[in-house]
């Protein structure tokens, strides 16, 4: 007959077996796998550091030597004392395209700024490509065009049939097909998104590069932001974008003559654009696609950092998240489609092919997003549970600190936000990683295009949008951020109680960042209902 002690012994045996299995699983599978992942992340960390250091060194050398585009390339101004009365025979014909889609808050600003450009009136055509579906937006565009037409500006309001076929690429392509583009013999085309407001001398400072340097196909101007000081989120965006222009764009322009076209505030040579087969809508980054194809045909680009065009940063987290999805999903999808074209191309050197595939696409558009989230928000927190695994300080502190400082020095006024920048960028890395994987795997959202919400310069509009009555707390909840925040908090608590390091300080701070975003307290709490079109 079984006794009570026999039952207790059996229970203890079961628990012992379970404990033994878990312990063996830990040592045989989990620890080795995690060690290999940590080693891989260390290698990737070094690669990213080398790339960042390379770009910083290039920019520093260029600055020390004073190699501005105006000194390196041929540049002569056509500007005269009175642009409207001066002979315009030496001024090339310029087409200015402004694509618009339900952006009533900003459309008048961009159209007005384009019409004030200091260029002979008979040597430019302004083409407003209106794909709007909202009647109010359509009306504002028509009225604004009529206003400037009455003042002697050659301005065309073009409305396509159908529903945004090809999105922005489709609108730009349709605009180029109008007969007057050939009749006026337009040599160059300028693109301004609906919230971009160029200074009057924009054409005078950019077009000469194209006129006097026939090998140049694109002149890209920098950006400045009218609402950078609106909230912490917009300041952080300014830091990231300033680094993109001051380091990534400038280094590419200085050494290889290649960088990704930003889709706006740029001037294209129409001949080069056509030779590269024009705009394509195969991805949601038609601007980058065109730039790569033009470069593979031997074209060169120049980034002019002293010409900046004012625009607006997304001030709500939802609008920013949609924008970042497009900026991470599109390049990954383009890489998948164009990699073989780059490899087989015979017009560029092997070094330039390596730069395009490895530096531009693989490291900066794919690896950096996935690595940032997976290492700093998944693998590194998991190591606190496994004391057998030690992550060296150069991986967790020295290299990321150096890269962060390189990013931050492009915006000295916001240097004090460096900690917020790190934590927020790690949160955004989750969304960018998802977008990158969607682009690589070509899932259902790969062609998702949501126009970034703009608020314009109306203070009343911004005040009315800050706290709308119908924007309740449950609507602000984002469960992915909350779940990751919980994971980081649990790992931080475990390290605080049982760990031997101070990693819990970072884990607690990072979990707080995920929680703050998860409950909707970042940026302007504006619940947007953007129009979405997918193919």
N, C-alpha and C positions, 0 to 999 in steps of 0.2 A: 504494500500500500504506500502510495506517495505521501510524503510528509510535507509540512509547511516549509521546512528548511530546504527540501528538494525544489519546491517551486521558486523560492527566493534565489536559490543557486542558478536555476534555469534562467530566471529573469536577468540575473547579473551576467550570465554567459551571453545572452542575447545583446545586452548593452555593451558588453566587452567586444563582441564581434563587430557590432556597428562602429564602435570607437576605433577598432583596429582597421577596419575597411576605410574609414574616413582619413585616418592618419596615413595609411599607405597611399590613398588617392592623392593626398596632399603632397607627399614626398615623391611619388612616382610620376604624377601627371601635372598637378597645379604648379608646384615650385619650378620644375624645369621649363614648363611653357612660359610662365611669367618671366623667368630669367632670360629666355630667348627674346621675348617681346621687349624687355628693358634694354637688352643689348642692341636690338634693332633700332629702338628709339634713340639710343645714344649715337648710333651711326647717322641717323636722319638729322638729329640735332646738330651734329658737326657739319653736315652738308648744307643745312640752312644757314648756319653761321658763316661758312665760307662764302656762300652766295651773297649774304648781306654785307659782309666785309668787303668783298670784291666791288659791289656797287658803290659802297661808301668811299672806297679808295679812288675809284674812277672819278666820282663827283668832286672829291677833295683836290685831285690833281688838276682837273679841268678848271676848278675855281682858282687855284694857286697860279696857274698859267694864264688865267684870264681868257680862256678859249670860248668866248661867247659866240653864238651862231653868226652874229653880225661881223665878227672878225674872221671866222673860219670860212664862211661862205661869202659869195658876192652879194652885196646888198646896196641898193641905191634908191633913195626915196623919189617918188614922182610928185611929192606934195608941193603945191604952189600957194601963193598968198591968198588967192580966192578960188577955191576949188570949183565953184559953180560957174565962174566966168572964164576960167582957164581953159585952153585947148585940151581936149580929152583924148587926142589921138594916141598919146603914149600910155593911156590907161587901158588895160585889158577889160574885156567884158566879163562881168562876174554875175553868176546866178546865186541867189541867197535862198536857201530852203529852210522853212520853219514847219516841221511836222507837229500837228496838234491833235490831241484826242481828249475831248471833254475836260479841258484845262482852262475853264473860264476865269479862274482866279489869277492866272498869269499870262494868258495869251496876249492881252493888250500891252503888257510890259515888253514882251519879246518883239512884237511887231513894231511897236513904237521905237525901241532901241535900234532895230535894224534899219528903219526908215531914216534915222538920224545919222547914219554912217556918213563920214565925210569922203564922198566919192562922187565923181561926176554923175549927175542924174541920168544921163543918156548912156552910161556905161555899167549900169547894174539893174537887175530884175529881181524883185522880191517875190518869192513864190510861197504862199501859205498853203500847206498841204493839210487840209482840214478833214480828218476822219471822224469828227465828233458825231455822236448819236444823240446828244442832248440838245434840245432846241435852243435853250438859253446860250449855250456855248457857241452854237452855229451863228446865232444872231449877233453876238458880240464880235465874232471874227469878221462877219460881213460888214458891220458898221465901222470897225477899225480900218478895214481895207479901203472902204469908200472914203473915209476921212483922209487918209494919206494919199489916195489917188487924186483927190481934189486939190492936193497941194503939189501936184506934179510928179509924184513918185510912181514909177512903173511897178505896180504891185498886182499880183494875180492871186485870187482865191480859188483854189482847186479842190473840188469835192469828188471823191471816187464813188463809183457804184459798188454795191456789195458791202460785206461787213469786214472791213479791215483785213482783206486778204494779204497775207505776208507781213502783217503788222507794219512796223516802221520801215522795214526794207521794201515792202510792197509800195508804200506811199512814196518813198524816195525814187524808186524805179519808175513809177507812174509819172512823177513830176518831170523826170528827165526825158520822157517820151513826147512831151508837148512840142508842137512844131516850132513855136517861137524860140525854143532853146537853140535850135540849129539856125533859125533865121537870123537871130541876133549874134550868132557865132560866139556863144559863151565859151570861154577858155577854162574858167575855174568855177567851182561850186563850193559854197560855204554852207555848213549845216549848224543851225542853232536849235536846241531843244526849246520847248515852250517857256521855260523859266529862265533862259539865258539872256542876259542883257549886255551886249558888247559895248565898249567905249566907242565914241565916234571915230577914233583913229585906228580901229582894229584892222581894216583892210590896208591902210597905208603902212602898217607895221608888219603885216604878214605876207601880202601878195608879192612884194618885191623879191622874196626868197624864191618864189616859183618862176617869176619872170626872168630873173638873171641866172638861175641854176636849173637848166633843163632836166637834170637827173633827179631833181626833187619832185616827188609826187604828192606829198602831204606836209602841211605845216600845222602843227598842233599847238594851240595856246593853252595856258594854265587856267585854273579856276580860282575864284574867290567867292566867299559865301556871305550873303546878306543877313543870314540868321544864325551865324555860327555861335553867337553868345546867348542864344535863346534858352538853352538848357544844357545840362551836363552831357546828354547824349549827342547833341549837335557839336559840342566842343570835342568830344572823343572822335566823332566822324571827321572833323576838320583835321585832327592830328593824323589819322590814318591816310586821308586823301593827300595831305601836304607831303607826307612821306612818299606816297605813290608818285607824285609829280616831281618833287625835288630830288628824289634818289632813283626810283625805278625808271621813270620816263627819261630823266636827264642822262643817266648812265647809258641807257639803250641808244639814245640819240647821239651821244658823244662817241661811242666806240663802234657800234655796229650799224648805226643808221636805222635800227628797228625798235619799235615799241608798239604796243597795242593802241590803235586809234580809239579814243574815248567816246566816239559817236556824236560828239557835239563840239562846238568851239574850234573847229578845224577847217582848213581850206584844202580841197583836193584839185589836182589837175584832172580835168575831165577826160583827157586822152588816156591818162594812166588808169583812171577808174574804169573806162570802157575796155581797155586792153586786159584788165584783170577780170573781165566778164561781169562787171557791175555788181550791184547788190544781190545777195542771195538770202533767202529766208529759211535755209535748211537748219539753222539754229536760232536762238534768241539773242545771239551776239553778232548781228550782221556787221557791225563796225569792225570787230576783231577779225572776222572771217575775211572781209575785204582787205584789211591791212596785211594779213598773212599772204593772201594770193598776190597782191601787188608786189610785196617784197620778194616773193619767189620768182617774179618776172624781172627782177633787177632794179625795182624802184627804191629810192631812198627817202627817208622821212627826217624832219627836223622838229624838235620841240623848242619853242621859244618861251623861256620861263619868265621873261619880263613883260609879257602880254597876258593879262588875266581877264577872264570874263566872269562877271557876277552871276551867281545863280542861287538856288535855294536847296538846302539840305532837308531831307525828310525829318520831320520833328515828332512824328508818332512812331512808336516801336513797330506797329504793324506795317506801316508804309516802308520803314527801313528794312524789315525782315523780307518783304516781298522783293525789294530792290536787291538785297544780298542773295536771295535765291537765284535771281536772274544772273547776277554777276558771278556766281559760283557754278551754277548748273550749265550755263551757256558755254564757258570756256572748256569745261570737261567734255561736254558733248562735241564741241568743235574739234578738240584734240583727237577724239575717237574717229571723227570723220576725215580729218585732214592729215593725220600722221603719215600715212603712206604717200600722200602727195608730196610731203616735205622730203621724205626719204628718196623718192624717185626723181626729184627735181634736178635738172642739169644746169640751172642758171646761177645757183649760189654755191659757195664753197662748203666743204665738209664742216668746217668750224661753225659756219652760220647755221647749218642744219642742226648741229649738236646744240647750239645756243637755243634755237627755236624749240626743239623737242625736249631737251633736258632742263635748261634754265627757265625759259619763258613758260612753257606749259607744265611739264612734269613737276618741277619743284614749286613754282610760285602759284600755279592754278589748281593743283591737285594735292600734292603731298602736304603742303603747309596747312591746309584746312583740316585734313583728316588727322595729321600728326598732332596739331595743337589740341584738338578735343580728346583724341584717344589717349595721348600720353598724360596730359595735365589734368584731365577730368575723369579718366577711367583707370589707366594702368598705374600711374603714380599713387593715387589714393589706395589702390589695392595692395601696394607693397607694404603698407603699415601693418597688415594682417599677417605678413610673412617675414618674420625677423631674419630669415636666412638670406633675404635679398637686400642688398645695399645699393642704393643709387648714388653715384658720386656727386659731390657738390657742383662740379663743373657742368653737369647736365641739368641740375635743378636750379642752380643759382647763377653761376658766372655767364654761361652762354645766353640763357634767356634774358638776363639783366642787360647784357651788352646789346643784344638785338633790340630790346625795349628802349634803351637810351638812344640808339640810332634812329628809331622811329620818332621818339619824342622831341629830339633836337630840331626837327623840321618845323615845330610850332613852339618856340620858347615860352610864349605867354601862357601856355597851358601845361607847362612842365609839372606843375604841382598836382596835376590830375593823373600822373603816371600810374599810380596804384589802381585808380578807377579804370583806367584804360586797359590794364592787364586783365582785370577781373571781367570787364564787359566784353573784351575781345574773346576771352575763353568761352563765355556764354554764346557769343555769336558764332564761334567755331563749330558749335553743335549744328546750327542751322546751315552753315556753309558746308559742313561735311555731308549733311543730308542732300543738299543741292548738288554737290560734287558727285555723289553716288548715283543720284537720279540721272545726271548727265551722262555718266559712264554706262549705266545700265539701260538708259533710254526707257524709263518707266512712263507712266501716264502723264506725269507733270513736266516732262522734258520740254514741251513747247508752251508751257504756261507763261503768259505775259500779262502782268498786271501793272498798269501805269502808276508810277509813284505819285502819291497824293501830294499836291502843292497847295499852299495857303496864300501865297502872294504876299503883298505888303499891307494888307488891310488889318489894322489892329483890332477893329471891331470883330472881324471874322475870327481872329485868333482867340479873342476873349470869349466869344460865344461858343467856341469849340472846346475850351479847356475842360469844363465840367458840365456836359450835357445831362439833362435829367434822366434820360433813359439808359445811361451807361452805368449799370449796376455792378456790384462787386463780382458776382459769378461770371459776368461777361469778360472780366479782366483775367480770369484764371487761365494759366497755360500749364497743362499737366506735365508735359515733357520736362520743362524747366524745374517744376516742383519735384519730380521724381529724381532727377539728377542731383538736385540740391539735397534731397534726403540721403541719397547714397554718399555724397561728400560729407554730410554732417555725421553720419554713422561712422564712416572711416576716421573722421577727425576725432570723434569721441573715443573710439577704440585706441587711437594713438595717444590721446591725452591720458587715458587710464593705464594702458599697458605698454605704450611705446617708449622708445629710447631717444627719440628725436623731437624736434620742435615743428615737424611738418603739420601738426594739427592747427597751427596758427594760420597757415595758408589754406588748409582745408575748410576751416570755419569761415574764413573770409570769402572763399570762393562759393561755399554753400549759400552764404547770405546773398551774394550777387545773383545766383540762380533763383533764390526765393523772391528777391525784389523784382526780377523780371517776371517770374512766374505768377505773381499777384498783380502785375500790371502797373507797378509804380516806377516806370522808366519812360523818359521822354514826355511828350504831351499825351495825356490819356484821351486820345481821339479815336473812337470806334469808327474806322473807315469801312465803307461798303464799296470797294472798288469794282469797276467793271472788269470782268475776266473773260478772256477769250483764249481758247486752246485749240490746237489742231490735232 
